[in-house]
Amino acid sequence: MKALYLTAFKSILIKEITRFTRIWVQTLVPPAITMTLYFMIFGNLVGGRIGQMGGVSYMEFIAPGLIMMSVITNSYSNVASSFFSAKFQRNLEELIVAPVPHYVMIAGYVGGGVARGLCVGLIVTLVALSFVDLSIHHLGLVAVTVFITSVLFSLGGLINAVFAKSFDDISIIPTFVLTPLTYLGGVFYSLSLLPDFWHAVSTLNPVVYMINLFRYGFLGVADLSLGVSFAVMLSLCAGLWYLAYYLISRGIGLRS
């Protein structure tokens, strides 16, 4: 039985990876172009006037945040669009009634989102290296942080797709929630620059903790406690996994 479950997981995962690699011009190239523009404008032009931030050059400071921003966006959008497409075309129903646990199906779709997020993250890292000499302070922390973040936002994309009733619905959360959270997550600035009130408000933003950990992994610079950041990420990941499993096992948003 475990072999059957593993085969089902691998089938979904391969399908998801094939899906975004087949249209790589739409899924992998645009993030590279977008981040190149960010580095050129904010890094070279603006960063040259700002000087240092957090004890490092502004280009070095924003590089981890830009990498993480691309990972978040692509992990989320991959699962949201893929899962909703399967639901819209009604081929998801065959998967739901198949003799495969729901957690295997969730793991397959999330694995596809993680794969795309990591691919884009690697591409953007290579782009960053053409602008700045990045050093890694703690490789293990970088790897764990980017993986957990990819899982977290892949689950978020799946939950968005469960509730979506049209293709327009899967763009609402990225536009009105995800984008503000990432831009206000400390990508372009240090939380130490904020007044006490806005610093406290920023701690309510979960993206802050992910970028904080990721930046520390590269630069050894952190605005918040590493332990608290890990706790927030793992708690959110567990909560979203439970919610996704609950929704799918109950058929909420999946059955007409």
Disulfide bonds with the S-S distance in Angstrom:
none
